[in-house]
């Protein structure tokens, strides 16, 4: 009798695993593949990732304009003292290790989450300072917030007694969008140059 | 930059001055549940027989409103003021971000 109970238990357990395998991929927001230190997520229009339009100066820039290229994307702001320049430097160091053929297939994009202070040439020049292939884009606060949310990022403006008047708290992940626009690799805030380089090369 | 206190008395870094910026502030960056947060702080404690470190992702000095261009490879002098009103100049090498 005990054996039967155990067997039923085992069957229920096995059935549970089977059902979980069957159902989980459908219920999760995207297919997540854990690779070396970063996550790769399938784009699901309306739920995660996908196209957007922001502005480089007054010219609209769509993510889909870069179809066929690997897009390396980071949200930050130019008065960010610490994590933004550090992360942009890591991205730039990885880009500098690419061959000229490889870099032609990569579009680095810096998205400013502080459009009140970061606009036009100032923003573009800041981005290009790290690597000449970088472009800087932004939009209205609402537009930028929407794009950040689309990619699972968020930020909040915080009033401060600093001479800067306000500071922006934000997530600090790097997003690499596959050449076909179907997958997004999410790199952690404390990524190394090697991790960034591996993630870029594996998408080329 | 590490501030070392070899005495039996606790001190604090209370302000920093620099001739080439309109404002100098002490800030702290921290990572909190995935959010990078920065705030202005009034001082950095340097415990008795202890030390305090200024480094990326932690305490740092913000030079706001730079009044001249700085060149990598040169040094600039900042003056640190402590809680006992003593002052100490420090030579800060100007670096590039790609290091």
Interface residues (C-beta under 8 A of the other chain):
Chain A: X80 X81 X82 X83 X85 X86 X88 X89 X92 X93 X96 X129 X130 X154 X156 X158 X160 X161 X162 X163 X164 X167 X169 X170 X171 X172 X189
Chain B: X22 X23 X25 X27 X29 X31 X34 X35 X36 X37 X38 X39 X40 X56 X57 X60 X62 X64 X65 X97 X98
